[in-house]
Amino acid sequence: MDARIVGWGHTPFGRLEGTDLEGLVVQAAGEAIGHAGIDPAEIDGIWLGHFNAGLVDDGFASSLVLQTDDRLRFTPATRCENACASGAAAVYAARQAIRAGDARIALVVGAEKMTNRSTEEVTVALARASYQGDEAGVSFPEIFARFARAYFAANGDHSEILAHIAAKNHANAIANPLAHLRRQDFTFDFCNAVSNRNPVIADPLRLTDCSLISDGAAAIVLAAEDVAANMPNNIRFRAAVQVNDYLPMSRRDVLDFDGPRRAIAQAYEQAGVTVDDIDFAEVHDCFTIAELMIYEALGLAEKGEGARAIRDGTVYAGGKLPVNLSGGLKAKGHPVGATGVSMHVLAAQQLTGTAGAIQKQGAELGLVFNMGGSAVANYCSILENAGAQS
């Protein structure tokens, strides 16, 4: 018996002054429980996606979820960590518990508090998700700059395409009230020019090619199919695939992007669909070069030709397969542990027609791709609204 998404909650993402990790967790969890319309006492297990790595002092955060409601006391709670894919790791662990028959209803929360640390401190903390054997001290902007330099060396300078991706996601975020950065002035011209406000962070990546340091949380309630059958929200996993690659970049050809490509291909096979069947995608644009390479992993273009998806409009809000209608990590924000859960919430909203100003009309099949590290932990979900088809 599989799990269905039956409720969700989502805090705003951004610099949330006066709100600590516990407050974020409690807000998102409470919203999800209320949205699902369940008694908290019915929840059989809790999974928290949380990276931390020194970002907050809460090193043992799983039971913070119990602060949401006294009826959650004594419910098993587990923290899941898989770098920037910690949220998806929590979703998948909860789903597996339901599939195994160990739970009937599960609560998943993803959360991160990041802005109480300086940019330098956050950079050091995130760098702990790279291979310490020979990448210690290398920042993640530099990690993905290596992807960009390799891609440019093989396929020519794509700086303008990266600027188009950044501008697209910033434009999408303007319509998303939950997004961290909703700015009209983050246009293509701004994103494409190096300036005091848009300096080079790690050549060739500029500030606008990098995702945001954000606070935030998201939560979903999962229920077994028979439990979900009579609930107003009933989102089915047509596919859920995890693929892990080697941690050291030196053991991989970064241009192959093997982990994302394999996870997405296996998800298509599991769901019995192709890229042409997907109506929208929320993908892990931690850096604009990642989104460009994900276009190719999705099958929107051949290897080295991902720019085509930008040039022909496919991935824009009005295109055939809009990517990151939410604004993505680039503009919605990237509170690390929350990201994978947020993507599933946003997909569920699209599939139930409740996404508001960022709604893709007629969306029936959505794809979520959450990635940890330098394309190391790769999670791909394909979701549909089972309730709408019953």
FIDRENKE-884770 format. One record per residue (C-alpha): residue in one letter; x, y, z; residue number from 1. Coordinates in steps of 0.001 Angstrom, whole numbers, always signed. Layout:
// FIDRENKE-884770
+--------+---------+---------+---------+-----+
! residu !      c1 !      c2 !      c3 ! num !
+--------+---------+---------+---------+-----+
!      a !       X !       Y !       Z ! NUM !
...
+--------+---------+---------+---------+-----+
This chain:
// FIDRENKE-884770
+--------+---------+---------+---------+-----+
! residu !      c1 !      c2 !      c3 ! num !
+--------+---------+---------+---------+-----+
!      m !      +0 !      +0 !      +0 !   1 !
!      d !   +1479 !   +3328 !   -1056 !   2 !
!      a !   +1323 !   +6721 !    +656 !   3 !
!      r !    -619 !   +9764 !    -499 !   4 !
!      i !     -36 !  +13423 !    +308 !   5 !
!      v !   -3179 !  +14560 !   +2133 !   6 !
!      g !   -2193 !  +17877 !   +3708 !   7 !
!      w !    +533 !  +20506 !   +3711 !   8 !
!      g !   +1861 !  +23661 !   +5305 !   9 !
!      h !   +4500 !  +26203 !   +4291 !  10 !
!      t !   +5984 !  +29220 !   +6042 !  11 !
!      p !   +7270 !  +32178 !   +4062 !  12 !
!      f !  +10930 !  +31817 !   +3107 !  13 !
!      g !  +13344 !  +34658 !   +3803 !  14 !
!      r !  +15154 !  +36474 !   +6569 !  15 !
!      l !  +12632 !  +35726 !   +9288 !  16 !
!      e !  +13722 !  +37855 !  +12222 !  17 !
!      g !  +12459 !  +36786 !  +15620 !  18 !
!      t !  +11613 !  +33240 !  +14519 !  19 !
!      d !  +13842 !  +30369 !  +15609 !  20 !
!      l !  +14030 !  +26804 !  +14282 !  21 !
!      e !  +11407 !  +25594 !  +16740 !  22 !
!      g !   +8981 !  +28313 !  +15687 !  23 !
!      l !   +9412 !  +27452 !  +12012 !  24 !
!      v !   +8885 !  +23735 !  +12656 !  25 !
!      v !   +5779 !  +24298 !  +14761 !  26 !
!      q !   +4204 !  +26701 !  +12253 !  27 !
!      a !   +4643 !  +24432 !   +9235 !  28 !
!      a !   +3639 !  +21266 !  +11111 !  29 !
!      g !    +555 !  +22902 !  +12571 !  30 !
!      e !    -557 !  +24144 !   +9158 !  31 !
!      a !    -113 !  +20695 !   +7611 !  32 !
!      i !   -2031 !  +18909 !  +10361 !  33 !
!      g !   -4851 !  +21445 !  +10131 !  34 !
!      h !   -4942 !  +21278 !   +6345 !  35 !
!      a !   -5169 !  +17462 !   +6441 !  36 !
!      g !   -7977 !  +17696 !   +8995 !  37 !
!      i !   -6567 !  +14962 !  +11211 !  38 !
!      d !   -6252 !  +14468 !  +14941 !  39 !
!      p !   -2519 !  +14741 !  +15806 !  40 !
!      a !   -2956 !  +11632 !  +17945 !  41 !
!      e !   -3493 !   +9659 !  +14725 !  42 !
!      i !     +45 !  +10374 !  +13509 !  43 !
!      d !   +2185 !   +7235 !  +13735 !  44 !
!      g !   +5569 !   +8763 !  +12992 !  45 !
!      i !   +7381 !  +12049 !  +12396 !  46 !
!      w !  +10303 !  +12674 !  +10063 !  47 !
!      l !  +12260 !  +15947 !  +10121 !  48 !
!      g !  +14494 !  +17025 !   +7238 !  49 !
!      h !  +17222 !  +19234 !   +8729 !  50 !
!      f !  +20810 !  +19778 !   +7576 !  51 !
!      n !  +22146 !  +22144 !  +10304 !  52 !
!      a !  +25979 !  +21502 !  +10240 !  53 !
!      g !  +26383 !  +24128 !  +12930 !  54 !
!      l !  +23878 !  +26648 !  +11567 !  55 !
!      v !  +21926 !  +26498 !  +14850 !  56 !
!      d !  +22609 !  +25081 !  +18291 !  57 !
!      d !  +19739 !  +22587 !  +17970 !  58 !
!      g !  +21717 !  +19464 !  +17133 !  59 !
!      f !  +18901 !  +17140 !  +18254 !  60 !
!      a !  +15869 !  +18688 !  +16624 !  61 !
!      s !  +13495 !  +15849 !  +15718 !  62 !
!      s !  +11372 !  +16084 !  +18871 !  63 !
!      l !  +10879 !  +19823 !  +18377 !  64 !
!      v !   +7959 !  +18778 !  +16161 !  65 !
!      l !   +6167 !  +17505 !  +19273 !  66 !
!      q !   +5939 !  +21137 !  +20431 !  67 !
!      t !   +3223 !  +21586 !  +17795 !  68 !
!      d !    +543 !  +19784 !  +19823 !  69 !
!      d !    +549 !  +17866 !  +23108 !  70 !
!      r !   -1198 !  +14973 !  +21373 !  71 !
!      l !   +2066 !  +14284 !  +19500 !  72 !
!      r !   +3827 !  +13317 !  +22740 !  73 !
!      f !   +5452 !   +9860 !  +22544 !  74 !
!      t !   +5168 !   +9741 !  +18723 !  75 !
!      p !   +8391 !   +8364 !  +17167 !  76 !
!      a !  +10372 !  +11210 !  +15586 !  77 !
!      t !  +13495 !  +10939 !  +13450 !  78 !
!      r !  +15796 !  +13510 !  +11860 !  79 !
!      c !  +16879 !  +12859 !   +8253 !  80 !
!      e !  +19996 !  +14469 !   +6776 !  81 !
!      n !  +21208 !  +14158 !   +3202 !  82 !
!      a !  +22725 !  +17592 !   +2540 !  83 !
!      c !  +20458 !  +19826 !    +438 !  84 !
!      a !  +18195 !  +16818 !    -193 !  85 !
!      s !  +17416 !  +16352 !   +3509 !  86 !
!      g !  +13793 !  +17327 !   +2888 !  87 !
!      a !  +13255 !  +14726 !    +182 !  88 !
!      a !  +15047 !  +12172 !   +2359 !  89 !
!      a !  +12460 !  +12777 !   +5085 !  90 !
!      v !   +9576 !  +12503 !   +2607 !  91 !
!      y !  +10887 !   +9214 !   +1248 !  92 !
!      a !  +11573 !   +7738 !   +4694 !  93 !
!      a !   +8015 !   +8493 !   +5806 !  94 !
!      r !   +6592 !   +7086 !   +2580 !  95 !
!      q !   +8593 !   +3890 !   +3047 !  96 !
!      a !   +7247 !   +3466 !   +6589 !  97 !
!      i !   +3705 !   +3588 !   +5221 !  98 !
!      r !   +4560 !   +1217 !   +2356 !  99 !
!      a !   +6078 !   -1197 !   +4892 ! 100 !
!      g !   +2929 !   -1110 !   +7017 ! 101 !
!      d !   +4691 !    +454 !  +10000 ! 102 !
!      a !   +2637 !   +3656 !   +9807 ! 103 !
!      r !    -768 !   +4678 !   +8530 ! 104 !
!      i !    -337 !   +8444 !   +8867 ! 105 !
!      a !   +3033 !  +10230 !   +8864 ! 106 !
!      l !   +4082 !  +13831 !   +9368 ! 107 !
!      v !   +7076 !  +15192 !   +7454 ! 108 !
!      v !   +8659 !  +18547 !   +8251 ! 109 !
!      g !  +11624 !  +20204 !   +6559 ! 110 !
!      a !  +13185 !  +23230 !   +8221 ! 111 !
!      e !  +16305 !  +25351 !   +8411 ! 112 !
!      k !  +17283 !  +28544 !  +10199 ! 113 !
!      m !  +20228 !  +30077 !   +8350 ! 114 !
!      t !  +20183 !  +33869 !   +8518 ! 115 !
!      n !  +21296 !  +34070 !  +12136 ! 116 !
!      r !  +24777 !  +33188 !  +10811 ! 117 !
!      s !  +26966 !  +35365 !   +8606 ! 118 !
!      t !  +27361 !  +34587 !   +4918 ! 119 !
!      e !  +30890 !  +33370 !   +5640 ! 120 !
!      e !  +29677 !  +31039 !   +8405 ! 121 !
!      v !  +26890 !  +29637 !   +6213 ! 122 !
!      t !  +29381 !  +29075 !   +3377 ! 123 !
!      v !  +31661 !  +27096 !   +5692 ! 124 !
!      a !  +28747 !  +25066 !   +7069 ! 125 !
!      l !  +27422 !  +24124 !   +3624 ! 126 !
!      a !  +30909 !  +23194 !   +2440 ! 127 !
!      r !  +30818 !  +20318 !   +4928 ! 128 !
!      a !  +28506 !  +18569 !   +2436 ! 129 !
!      s !  +31399 !  +18160 !     -17 ! 130 !
!      y !  +34075 !  +15435 !     +24 ! 131 !
!      q !  +36499 !  +16370 !   +2755 ! 132 !
!      g !  +39199 !  +14113 !   +1335 ! 133 !
!      d !  +40126 !  +16513 !   -1450 ! 134 !
!      e !  +37391 !  +19205 !   -1480 ! 135 !
!      a !  +37786 !  +20468 !   +2097 ! 136 !
!      g !  +37635 !  +24233 !   +2209 ! 137 !
!      v !  +36062 !  +24504 !   -1256 ! 138 !
!      s !  +32841 !  +26525 !   -1177 ! 139 !
!      f !  +29711 !  +25357 !   -2972 ! 140 !
!      p !  +29795 !  +28359 !   -5325 ! 141 !
!      e !  +33252 !  +27130 !   -6347 ! 142 !
!      i !  +32001 !  +23528 !   -6604 ! 143 !
!      f !  +29320 !  +24569 !   -9092 ! 144 !
!      a !  +31663 !  +27010 !  -10794 ! 145 !
!      r !  +33646 !  +23881 !  -11690 ! 146 !
!      f !  +30519 !  +22489 !  -13352 ! 147 !
!      a !  +30068 !  +25791 !  -15202 ! 148 !
!      r !  +33687 !  +26026 !  -16354 ! 149 !
!      a !  +33591 !  +22450 !  -17631 ! 150 !
!      y !  +30265 !  +23088 !  -19380 ! 151 !
!      f !  +31524 !  +26315 !  -20983 ! 152 !
!      a !  +34753 !  +24635 !  -22089 ! 153 !
!      a !  +32761 !  +21899 !  -23833 ! 154 !
!      n !  +29862 !  +23963 !  -25191 ! 155 !
!      g !  +30900 !  +27622 !  -25272 ! 156 !
!      d !  +30199 !  +30504 !  -22908 ! 157 !
!      h !  +26626 !  +30219 !  -21629 ! 158 !
!      s !  +26709 !  +33174 !  -19227 ! 159 !
!      e !  +23751 !  +34822 !  -20973 ! 160 !
!      i !  +21701 !  +31634 !  -20691 ! 161 !
!      l !  +22447 !  +31475 !  -16954 ! 162 !
!      a !  +21279 !  +35090 !  -16663 ! 163 !
!      h !  +18053 !  +34196 !  -18473 ! 164 !
!      i !  +17479 !  +31340 !  -15994 ! 165 !
!      a !  +18046 !  +33667 !  -13038 ! 166 !
!      a !  +15748 !  +36337 !  -14475 ! 167 !
!      k !  +13055 !  +33752 !  -15244 ! 168 !
!      n !  +13031 !  +32465 !  -11686 ! 169 !
!      h !  +13056 !  +35946 !  -10186 ! 170 !
!      a !  +10103 !  +36892 !  -12411 ! 171 !
!      n !   +8219 !  +33785 !  -11261 ! 172 !
!      a !   +8907 !  +34574 !   -7597 ! 173 !
!      i !   +7188 !  +37948 !   -7858 ! 174 !
!      a !   +3863 !  +36087 !   -8030 ! 175 !
!      n !   +4720 !  +33754 !   -5122 ! 176 !
!      p !   +3844 !  +35297 !   -1735 ! 177 !
!      l !   +6017 !  +32695 !     +39 ! 178 !
!      a !   +9182 !  +33594 !   -1894 ! 179 !
!      h !  +12215 !  +35158 !    -242 ! 180 !
!      l !  +13135 !  +37608 !   -3023 ! 181 !
!      r !  +10304 !  +39266 !   -4944 ! 182 !
!      r !  +12060 !  +42019 !   -6860 ! 183 !
!      q !  +11060 !  +43656 !  -10115 ! 184 !
!      d !  +14617 !  +44878 !  -10785 ! 185 !
!      f !  +16211 !  +41424 !  -11138 ! 186 !
!      t !  +15862 !  +41545 !  -14901 ! 187 !
!      f !  +17955 !  +39779 !  -17521 ! 188 !
!      d !  +20104 !  +42878 !  -18005 ! 189 !
!      f !  +20790 !  +43081 !  -14275 ! 190 !
!      c !  +21528 !  +39356 !  -13946 ! 191 !
!      n !  +23756 !  +39356 !  -17032 ! 192 !
!      a !  +25973 !  +42261 !  -15983 ! 193 !
!      v !  +28763 !  +42130 !  -13432 ! 194 !
!      s !  +28342 !  +45069 !  -11061 ! 195 !
!      n !  +28794 !  +46118 !   -7452 ! 196 !
!      r !  +25358 !  +44623 !   -6774 ! 197 !
!      n !  +26053 !  +41527 !   -8866 ! 198 !
!      p !  +29713 !  +40610 !   -8405 ! 199 !
!      v !  +31431 !  +37448 !   -9570 ! 200 !
!      i !  +31303 !  +34998 !   -6662 ! 201 !
!      a !  +33198 !  +32101 !   -8257 ! 202 !
!      d !  +34103 !  +32587 !  -11911 ! 203 !
!      p !  +31968 !  +32426 !  -14043 ! 204 !
!      l !  +29108 !  +32473 !  -11499 ! 205 !
!      r !  +27784 !  +35841 !  -10414 ! 206 !
!      l !  +25760 !  +36571 !   -7296 ! 207 !
!      t !  +22529 !  +36206 !   -9289 ! 208 !
!      d !  +23623 !  +32713 !  -10345 ! 209 !
!      c !  +23570 !  +31569 !   -6700 ! 210 !
!      s !  +20627 !  +30541 !   -4522 ! 211 !
!      l !  +19659 !  +32430 !   -1401 ! 212 !
!      i !  +20465 !  +31991 !   +2275 ! 213 !
!      s !  +17003 !  +31654 !   +3787 ! 214 !
!      d !  +14981 !  +30655 !   +6809 ! 215 !
!      g !  +11830 !  +28614 !   +6399 ! 216 !
!      a !   +9920 !  +25388 !   +6855 ! 217 !
!      a !   +7438 !  +23220 !   +4990 ! 218 !
!      a !   +5450 !  +20155 !   +6013 ! 219 !
!      i !   +3290 !  +17442 !   +4521 ! 220 !
!      v !   +1008 !  +14786 !   +5958 ! 221 !
!      l !   +1184 !  +11379 !   +4280 ! 222 !
!      a !   -1508 !   +8736 !   +4659 ! 223 !
!      a !   -1975 !   +5176 !   +3451 ! 224 !
!      e !   -4128 !   +4865 !    +319 ! 225 !
!      d !   -7202 !   +3542 !   +2120 ! 226 !
!      v !   -6998 !   +6307 !   +4718 ! 227 !
!      a !   -6546 !   +8946 !   +1998 ! 228 !
!      a !   -9467 !   +7673 !     -88 ! 229 !
!      n !  -12029 !   +9741 !   +1814 ! 230 !
!      m !   -9864 !  +12823 !   +2341 ! 231 !
!      p !  -10220 !  +16015 !    +277 ! 232 !
!      n !   -6564 !  +15994 !    -820 ! 233 !
!      n !   -5150 !  +12836 !   -2347 ! 234 !
!      i !   -1840 !  +13231 !   -4182 ! 235 !
!      r !    -361 !  +10029 !   -5580 ! 236 !
!      f !   +3316 !   +9201 !   -6095 ! 237 !
!      r !   +3476 !   +7871 !   -9635 ! 238 !
!      a !   +7217 !   +7531 !   -9042 ! 239 !
!      a !   +9735 !   +8127 !   -6272 ! 240 !
!      v !  +13369 !   +7394 !   -7067 ! 241 !
!      q !  +16588 !   +7996 !   -5141 ! 242 !
!      v !  +19998 !   +7674 !   -6814 ! 243 !
!      n !  +23279 !   +8357 !   -4998 ! 244 !
!      d !  +26573 !   +8908 !   -6805 ! 245 !
!      y !  +30164 !   +9008 !   -5569 ! 246 !
!      l !  +30858 !  +11843 !   -3140 ! 247 !
!      p !  +34267 !  +12828 !   -4591 ! 248 !
!      m !  +33909 !  +14910 !   -7740 ! 249 !
!      s !  +37230 !  +13434 !   -8875 ! 250 !
!      r !  +35505 !  +10072 !   -9382 ! 251 !
!      r !  +32897 !  +11507 !  -11767 ! 252 !
!      d !  +32736 !  +13263 !  -15115 ! 253 !
!      v !  +30815 !  +16346 !  -14028 ! 254 !
!      l !  +29514 !  +16919 !  -17559 ! 255 !
!      d !  +27659 !  +13590 !  -17481 ! 256 !
!      f !  +25477 !  +14674 !  -14521 ! 257 !
!      d !  +24883 !  +10960 !  -14069 ! 258 !
!      g !  +23022 !  +11014 !  -10743 ! 259 !
!      p !  +20284 !  +13454 !  -11781 ! 260 !
!      r !  +19997 !  +11889 !  -15226 ! 261 !
!      r !  +19560 !   +8373 !  -13826 ! 262 !
!      a !  +17112 !   +9408 !  -11100 ! 263 !
!      i !  +14886 !  +11224 !  -13586 ! 264 !
!      a !  +15071 !   +8456 !  -16203 ! 265 !
!      q !  +14157 !   +5825 !  -13603 ! 266 !
!      a !  +11255 !   +7984 !  -12405 ! 267 !
!      y !   +9909 !   +8237 !  -15964 ! 268 !
!      e !  +10146 !   +4465 !  -16298 ! 269 !
!      q !   +8506 !   +3828 !  -12935 ! 270 !
!      a !   +5646 !   +6213 !  -13753 ! 271 !
!      g !   +5285 !   +4967 !  -17326 ! 272 !
!      v !   +5665 !   +8461 !  -18767 ! 273 !
!      t !   +8074 !  +10600 !  -20795 ! 274 !
!      v !   +9103 !  +14211 !  -20438 ! 275 !
!      d !   +6302 !  +15123 !  -22864 ! 276 !
!      d !   +3733 !  +14035 !  -20258 ! 277 !
!      i !   +5054 !  +16331 !  -17504 ! 278 !
!      d !   +3088 !  +19553 !  -16996 ! 279 !
!      f !   +5493 !  +21379 !  -14658 ! 280 !
!      a !   +8659 !  +20765 !  -12660 ! 281 !
!      e !  +10151 !  +22074 !   -9436 ! 282 !
!      v !  +13888 !  +21404 !   -9638 ! 283 !
!      h !  +17009 !  +22042 !   -7601 ! 284 !
!      d !  +18468 !  +25248 !   -9032 ! 285 !
!      c !  +20995 !  +25776 !   -6239 ! 286 !
!      f !  +22992 !  +27509 !   -8972 ! 287 !
!      t !  +21794 !  +28467 !  -12437 ! 288 !
!      i !  +24256 !  +26041 !  -14047 ! 289 !
!      a !  +22475 !  +23237 !  -12156 ! 290 !
!      e !  +19109 !  +24191 !  -13662 ! 291 !
!      l !  +20644 !  +24342 !  -17141 ! 292 !
!      m !  +22091 !  +20850 !  -16755 ! 293 !
!      i !  +18817 !  +19578 !  -15270 ! 294 !
!      y !  +17048 !  +20605 !  -18497 ! 295 !
!      e !  +19236 !  +18044 !  -20236 ! 296 !
!      a !  +18714 !  +15438 !  -17495 ! 297 !
!      l !  +14951 !  +15936 !  -17914 ! 298 !
!      g !  +15269 !  +15167 !  -21630 ! 299 !
!      l !  +14268 !  +18637 !  -22790 ! 300 !
!      a !  +17457 !  +18805 !  -24852 ! 301 !
!      e !  +20461 !  +16696 !  -25735 ! 302 !
!      k !  +23628 !  +16916 !  -23661 ! 303 !
!      g !  +25252 !  +20307 !  -24155 ! 304 !
!      e !  +22095 !  +21795 !  -25728 ! 305 !
!      g !  +20096 !  +22768 !  -22636 ! 306 !
!      a !  +20018 !  +26395 !  -23770 ! 307 !
!      r !  +17369 !  +25366 !  -26296 ! 308 !
!      a !  +14804 !  +25027 !  -23487 ! 309 !
!      i !  +15340 !  +28700 !  -22637 ! 310 !
!      r !  +15533 !  +29963 !  -26212 ! 311 !
!      d !  +12320 !  +28230 !  -27320 ! 312 !
!      g !  +10409 !  +29246 !  -24175 ! 313 !
!      t !   +9677 !  +25687 !  -22995 ! 314 !
!      v !  +10624 !  +26312 !  -19358 ! 315 !
!      y !   +8953 !  +29698 !  -18919 ! 316 !
!      a !   +5642 !  +30206 !  -17124 ! 317 !
!      g !   +3725 !  +30059 !  -20390 ! 318 !
!      g !   +5803 !  +27273 !  -21876 ! 319 !
!      k !   +5069 !  +23600 !  -22399 ! 320 !
!      l !   +6989 !  +22517 !  -19283 ! 321 !
!      p !   +7467 !  +25464 !  -16918 ! 322 !
!      v !  +10342 !  +24940 !  -14510 ! 323 !
!      n !  +10332 !  +26524 !  -11043 ! 324 !
!      l !   +7080 !  +28454 !  -11211 ! 325 !
!      s !   +7685 !  +29109 !   -7505 ! 326 !
!      g !  +10897 !  +31005 !   -8218 ! 327 !
!      g !  +13008 !  +27997 !   -7311 ! 328 !
!      l !  +15879 !  +28011 !   -4859 ! 329 !
!      k !  +17174 !  +30987 !   -6798 ! 330 !
!      a !  +14383 !  +33344 !   -5725 ! 331 !
!      k !  +11909 !  +31422 !   -3535 ! 332 !
!      g !  +14862 !  +30654 !   -1278 ! 333 !
!      h !  +16829 !  +27656 !     -56 ! 334 !
!      p !  +16475 !  +26861 !   +3660 ! 335 !
!      v !  +18342 !  +23626 !   +3110 ! 336 !
!      g !  +16323 !  +21077 !   +5086 ! 337 !
!      a !  +13027 !  +22609 !   +3969 ! 338 !
!      t !  +13677 !  +22617 !    +224 ! 339 !
!      g !  +12701 !  +19054 !    -712 ! 340 !
!      v !   +9512 !  +19207 !   +1366 ! 341 !
!      s !   +8669 !  +22632 !     -79 ! 342 !
!      m !   +8933 !  +21247 !   -3603 ! 343 !
!      h !   +6406 !  +18514 !   -2786 ! 344 !
!      v !   +4042 !  +21069 !   -1205 ! 345 !
!      l !   +4232 !  +23324 !   -4253 ! 346 !
!      a !   +3619 !  +20389 !   -6585 ! 347 !
!      a !    +603 !  +19322 !   -4518 ! 348 !
!      q !    -790 !  +22843 !   -4721 ! 349 !
!      q !    -368 !  +22881 !   -8499 ! 350 !
!      l !   -2129 !  +19528 !   -8825 ! 351 !
!      t !   -5072 !  +20641 !   -6689 ! 352 !
!      g !   -5425 !  +23986 !   -8453 ! 353 !
!      t !   -4606 !  +25893 !   -5260 ! 354 !
!      a !   -1301 !  +27501 !   -6268 ! 355 !
!      g !   -2810 !  +30942 !   -6678 ! 356 !
!      a !    -965 !  +33376 !   -8928 ! 357 !
!      i !   +1664 !  +30789 !   -9871 ! 358 !
!      q !    -896 !  +28168 !  -10938 ! 359 !
!      k !    -276 !  +26245 !  -14174 ! 360 !
!      q !   -3779 !  +25759 !  -15541 ! 361 !
!      g !   -4743 !  +22152 !  -16155 ! 362 !
!      a !   -1683 !  +20699 !  -14409 ! 363 !
!      e !   -2125 !  +16949 !  -14035 ! 364 !
!      l !   +1402 !  +15573 !  -13693 ! 365 !
!      g !   +4240 !  +17263 !  -11810 ! 366 !
!      l !   +7909 !  +16425 !  -11357 ! 367 !
!      v !  +10034 !  +17242 !   -8298 ! 368 !
!      f !  +13822 !  +16966 !   -8378 ! 369 !
!      n !  +15765 !  +17617 !   -5152 ! 370 !
!      m !  +19549 !  +17248 !   -5111 ! 371 !
!      g !  +22093 !  +16972 !   -2307 ! 372 !
!      g !  +25690 !  +18073 !   -2708 ! 373 !
!      s !  +27384 !  +18171 !   -6091 ! 374 !
!      a !  +24742 !  +15951 !   -7769 ! 375 !
!      v !  +25420 !  +13229 !   -5178 ! 376 !
!      a !  +22024 !  +12546 !   -3538 ! 377 !
!      n !  +19314 !  +12732 !   -6185 ! 378 !
!      y !  +15564 !  +12373 !   -5547 ! 379 !
!      c !  +12917 !  +12494 !   -8261 ! 380 !
!      s !   +9179 !  +12296 !   -7598 ! 381 !
!      i !   +6401 !  +12296 !  -10174 ! 382 !
!      l !   +3070 !  +13257 !   -8640 ! 383 !
!      e !    -575 !  +13372 !   -9738 ! 384 !
!      n !   -3903 !  +14191 !   -8149 ! 385 !
!      a !   -5552 !  +10823 !   -7494 ! 386 !
!      g !   -8654 !  +12487 !   -6078 ! 387 !
!      a !   -9298 !  +14345 !   -9293 ! 388 !
!      q !   -9440 !  +11047 !  -11189 ! 389 !
!      s !  -11700 !   +9089 !   -8859 ! 390 !
+--------+---------+---------+---------+-----+
